[in-house]
Amino acid sequence: MHDLFGFEHALILLMDEAHASLKVVASRGYDDTVVGQRVELGVGVIGTVARRKKMMRLGNLSQTRAYVDAIKREVREAGEEQTLGPVPALPGLPNAESQVAIPLLIEERLVGVFFVESVERRVFTERDETLIAIVANLCASAIHNAQSFRREEMRRESLEGAVAARPKPPRAFDFEELVGASPAMDAVRALLRKIVKSPASTLLITGANGTGKDLVAKVLHFQGPRAAGPFMNITCSALAENLLESELFGHEKGAFTDAHKQKRGLLELADGGSVFLDEIGEMGPTLQAKLLRFLEEKTFKRVGGSDDVRVDVRVIAATNRDLARMVREGRFRDDLYYRLRVVPIELPALKDRAGDVAALVHLFVHRFSAEFGKPIESVSPEALAALAAYEWPGNVRELRNAVERAVLLAEGPVLQAEDFRLPCSTGDREALRLAPSGLGFEELERSLVQQALEMSGWNKAQAARLLGMPRDWLRYRIEKHGLTPPEGV
């Protein structure tokens, strides 16, 4: 740090799990005793920056100390020394002349503070502040990646233990799970019955959000010849590309910071079974190339490794994107697209499944009334008619959420149309006009954000696309309205 930026004294402090204090985890220019020291929120420059989440730059501190010392002398000479409170022991130099403290933020969440001080400079310049901010941003990014890696490492270790101890999995997912008697669903089931026993190593499931791509993937696995093997799944948009690569292919010890031991990836853990890659359209180009190599050669190298690892897995990919269009636009590899699309499976939107809504409603009512201990006996004809007339842009997921909410809040044994609290139809939304009497905009905004989150299963990226706004705007409105996901999401 000194060689690059000229900073001789610097500290990195991280927030503890209770969010009550910060702990020094790294230092430059101090003795070893400083590591491990704590700073309470609101105490000193570091604690104040942590509480306010705003940068502070202080200079000419010797003058401030001289003034404070003079005040203390006057108090002592007046015999009122007992009025002076205790001085907290804080990490740092006793003779520092200038200091800069910058909060380490990840999406407005405080993870720590980066602190720099000097005994030579009377003040840090704006250029110094810019350089310190650059280092702080790098620190925040590195901490975020390290924390994400630790969480995934713990999840992977738990998953490895579960796979090792798991007996032959029950055939819990069969074709009866695919509810619906519409021609569209009959065609889907007929196609699945043809390919479920096939030796095809790659399958591609497409369809809008909420159409049941994950359920179809499980049916393909548990009704096929690989049912006795593991079923592993991952959402490609949930992790940064480098973390996703480690999750898929594993890594060798020492491959990168925090890689303290070898880790097997999902492909290796799923040997003899299936891997479900959801939202494959969000995968970056570098990882697309590595996935293609694996599909072609059935081998891969762990991150940081040189030896080929051979496994036998079926790869089931899914996306709600138009991959053909992404290929034309150069955003998805054409060779990978054609390799995945050996057996394409297109799932219909709920609005194209005439007559299936009632069957799905009865299924979900039975499921949730048992789960919540609610004695729901039936759904009124008026409610079924309203549900059948609604377009369900969020498809089966939105319908399931609507039924869950209705069952949870129902006060009688028969669900009525008003229990489902359906939003206006697409045509009504397009014709929305401000009434002369006005409306409650805050409540309208809250309702729209809530609906988008429910339609997307609390996938913020998808909810933001439904609302036509950046994800940061959506995140702000979630916090603004105090919205929280239901349990299990």
N, C-alpha and C positions, 0 to 999 in steps of 0.2 A: 504493500500500500504506500509505503514511503517512497519507493522507487518510482511508482507510477504517478502519484498525486502529491507527494511531499507531506503527507499527514503522519506525524510521528507518534501521536497518542490517539487511539480510537478504541471504542467498545461496541460490541453487539450484545444487546439484551433482548431476551425473548419473554413473552407473556406466559405466565404459568396457567395450568388448566383451570384454576378457579377464577382467572382474570382479576386477581387481587394485587399482584405485584409482578415485577420484572426481575429476571435473573441474568447476570452476566454470564454469557456462554463462550465469548471469544474476546481477546484483547490484543492490543499492539502498544508497546512502550510502557507497560506497567509490570509490576512483579506478579508472581503467580497467585498471590493471595486474593487478587481482585476477582478472579473467576469464581463464580458461585455466590458472590454478594448479591443482595436483593435490594430493590427500590420499590417502595410502595407507590401506588398511583397517587398523583397530586403532590408528591414530595420532591422538592428540588427541580432542576431544569428537566431532567429525564422523566420524572414522574408527571410533571405538568404537561410535557409534550405528549406523553402517553394518554393522559386524560382528555386533552383537547384535540388530539389527532392533528396537530398543526406544528409546523417547524418553528424553532426558536433559534435566533442568532444573537449572541451576547458578546460585548467587547469592553475593553478598559475595566476589567473586573478588579484590578488592584485598587482603583479609586473607590469602587463599591465596598471592597473589604475594609479599606481605611475608614470610610464613613461608618460602616457597621461597628468597627472596633472602637471608634470615638464614642458612639452612642452607648456601647456596652460599658466603657470607662465611666461615663457620666452616671449611668445607672448604678454602678458599683460604688462610686464615690458618694452617691446619695443614699447608700445603705439599702437599696431596693433590689439587690441581686436576686432575691428569691422570685422576682417577677419575670426573670428571664427563663424561657422554656428550654428544655433540653435540645441540643443540636444533633440532628440525626447523622449517623455515620453513612456517608454516601461514597460510592466509587468515584475516583477522579483525582486530579492533581490538586494539592492544597494551594499552589501558587499559580494556577492557570490564569492567563490574561484574556483569553477569548475562547468561546465555546459555540458549537453548533450541534443541535439535536434534531433529528428528522424521524418521524414515525414511519415504521415499516408497515405498509397497508397492502392487503390483498382483497380487492373488491370491497373497499371501505371497512374491512375487518382488520383490527390491529393485531399484529403478530409480534411486534417488538419495536425497539428504538435503536437507531444508529447514532452514536455519539462521538464527536471529534472535539479535541481541545488543544490549545497551544500555550506555552509559557513565553513564547517569543513574539508572536503576532499580537498587536494591540486589538486588531479586529480582523475577522475573516471577510474577504471581499465577496462581491456577488459571483465572481468567477469561482472562488473557492466553494461557495454555496452550491453552484451548479455542479461542480465536480463531486461534492459530497452527496448531492441528490442522485447523481448517476450511480455511485457506489451503493447508495441505499436501495435504489430500485433493483439493482443486480442482487443485492442481499435478499430482498423480499421475494424475488422470483426464485432464487435458489432455495430459500426456506419453504416456499410453497411446493416446489417440486419434491423436496426432501420429505415434507409431511405427507404429500400424496403418495409417495413411494412407500413410506412406512405403513400407511393405512392399507395399501394394496398388498404389501408384504404380509401383514398380519392376516388379511383376508385369504391370501393364497395359502399360508401355512394352515389356516383352519380348514380350507377346502381340501388340501392334500390329506390332512388327517381324516376328514370325513370320507374321502374317496377310498383311502386305504382300509378303513373300518367298515365300509358299507357293504352289506350283502347284495345279492342280485336284486336290482331294483324292480319293484312291482310294475306291472304293465298298467299304470294308472291312466294313461292317455290313449283312448281309443277313438274310433270314428264317431261314436255317439256324443263325444264332447263337441263335435262340430254341429251345433244345433241349427235346424232350419230345413224346411221342405221346399224351398223355392227352387226353380230350375237352375238358378245361378249356383246355389250351394250343392245341388245334386251333381252338377258338372264338376265342381271342385272335388267332392268326395270320390267321384268316378275316376278322376285323374290321379288322386292320391292313392287309390287302391291299385292302380296300374304301376305306379312308380315306387311304392313303399318297399316292395321286395326286390327292386332292381338293384344292380351293383353300382349304379351311378354314384360317383364320388363327390359330385358337386350339384347342388340344387339352388335355385334362385327364387325366392318368394317376393313378390311385389304387391303393392296395394297401399291405399291411404292409411294414415294414422288410425289406430284403433280397430282395424279390420280383423285382427287375430293372427298376425304373422307368427308370433311366438308360440301360440297354441298349435298351429299347423306344424311348426318345426318339431315340437315335442311329440306330436302324433307320428310324424315321419320317423322319428328315432325309436320310440317305444313300441311301434307296431312293425318295425323292420327287423332285419337280421342282426342289427347292432344293439338291440334292446338291453342285452346283458352288459354292455359296455357303458362307460361314463357318458353323460351328456353335459357339456360345458357351454356356457353362453357368455357373451360380452357385448356391450354396446359400444360401437366404435367411436361415437361422438363423446363418450363420457370421460376419455382420458386424452392427455396430450400425446402426440405421435410417438415420442420416445418412450413414454410409459406404456402405451399400447403395444409397442414392439416387444418390450420386456414381458408383458402379460401374455402375448401370443407365443413367442419363441423362447422365452426364458433368458437367463443370462448366466455368465460365468462369474466366479468370485473375482472381485477387483475390476470388473468391466467398467465401472463408473463409481462415483462417490456413493457411499452407503451400500454398495454391493458387497456385503461382508461374507456372503457365501453363495454357492451355486443355487440357482432356482430353476425349476422346471416350469415351462410355460403351459398354456392351455392346450396347445396342440399335443404336447408330450403327455400331459395328464389324461387326455382324451383318447389315447391310443386304444384302438379296438372299438371306439364309440363314435360320437358325433360332436362337432363344434358348431355352435350357432353364432354367426357374426351379424348382429343386428345393426341397422343403419350403416351398411357397407359403403353407401355413397358419401359418407363423411370421412372416409379413410384417405390419408394424404398420399401423394404420388410416390414417395419413397417406399412407404410400406406396401402400396399396391404392387410395386415391382417385386418385393420380397415374397408377398403372398402368391403372386403368379409363379414364381420359381418353385415354391413349395408344391403348388397344385400340379405343376408339370413333372417334377422330379420326385415328389413324395419325400423329400429330405429338406432340412433347413439347418442353419447354424444358430446356436444361441448367441445373444449379444455378447461380444467380446470373445467368442470362441472360434476355433478353426476346424473343429471336427463336425462332420455331417451327422445329423440325427435323423434316423428313418422311423416314420410312424405310419400307421394305417388308420386314417380317420375319414369320415364323411364330413364335408364342409357344407353347411346350410347357411346361405347368406340371405339377408332380407333388406329391403329398402322401401321407403315411400317416395324416393326421388325417381325422375325420369332418366335412367342411366343412359339410354340411347341418345338423349339430347345432351347429356353431360359429355358423352364420347364425342359428339359432333363439335361441342364447344371446347374440347381439349382439356376437360376437367376430370375425366376418368379414362383410364387406359382401355383402348379398344380390345387388345388381346385378353386382358383380364375379364372384360365384360363378356366376350364370347366364350371364355373358358367357364365362367360361372353360369352362363345361360344355356347349359346343356339341356337341362329340364326346367323351363320356366313355369312358375305357378302364380297366376294372377288372382288375387282375392278381390271379390266384388265389394263395393261400398254398400252400407246397410240400406241406403235409399234404393238400390237396385235389387234388393232381395224382398220382393213383394210377398207379404204374408209372414215373414220370419219374425217381425217385431213382437207379435203376441207370444210366440213360443219362447223367445228370449226373455220377455218380461216375466212370464210364469217361472222360468228357470231361476232368474235372479231373485224374484220374490221368495221362492221356496228357500233358496240358499241364505239370503240375508235375514229372513224372519227366524230361521233356525239359529243363525249366528248371533243375532241380537236378542233372542228370546221374545220376539214380538208375535202375538197371535194373529197374523195377517191371513185372512181366509181367501180373499179374491181381489180382483181389480175390476172396477166398474166398467161397463161398456163404453161410457163417455170417455173415461180415461184411456182405454185401449184405442178408441177412435182418434183421440188427440195425439197419442203416441205414434200411431200409424201414419198420421198426416204430417208429422214433423220430419224434417229432412235429415237430421242427425249428421251434421258435418263432422262430428267426432266419432261417428260410427258406433260399433258395439261397445267400445270403452265408455263413450259418453252415455249410452243407454244404461250400461251397468251402474255408472256413477249416479245417474238420475234415480234409478230404482233403489239403490242403496240409501240415498238421501231420503227418498219418500218413505221407505220402511222405517228408517231410524226416527223420523219425525212424525210418523203417522199416529193419530190419536184413536182411530177406530179399526175394526177388523177388515174393512173394505177400503182399498186405496181409491181416492177420487182424483180427478184431473188436476185439481189445484195442489194436490200433494206433490206432484212432480215438478212444479214450478218451471215449466218449459219456457225458454226464451222465445221471442218472436221469430217467425219464419224468415227465410232469406228475403222473400219478397217484401215482408213487412219492414225488414231492416233497410232495404233500399228505399222504401217510401217513408222512412222516419222523418218527421218534421217537428220542429220545436213548437209546442203548444203556446198560445198567448199567455197562459198562466205560468209558463216556465217549467223547469224541472229541477230535481236535485242532482246536479252534475256529479258530485262526489260519490253519491250512492250508485249512479249509473256507471261511473268509471269502475268502482269496486266490483259491481256485478259482472261487467264485461271481462275484467281481469280474472275473476273467480271462474267464470264459464270457460275461458280459454285454458286455464290451468287444469280444470276437470276434464275437458275434452282431450287434452294432451297427456293425461296421467301425471301431471306436475313436471313434465319435461319443459323447462323454461325456454329452450331454443325453439321448440315447436309452438309453444304458446305465444311467443313473441312474433313468430311468422303469422299465426292466425290473426293477431291484432295489428299486423303491419307496422311494428315498431322495433327498434333495436333492443337487444336483450338487456342492456343497462337501464333503459327506460322502464322495462317491465320489472326489473329487480327493484328499482326505486319505488314503483307503485305497490309491489308486494309488501315492502317494508312500511310504506306510507299507510296502507290500510290494515296492517297487522295480520296479513293472511298467512296461514300455516298449513302444511300438507297434512292430510289425515294419517292416522297410524298405519304403518306398513308400506307407505309410499316413499 
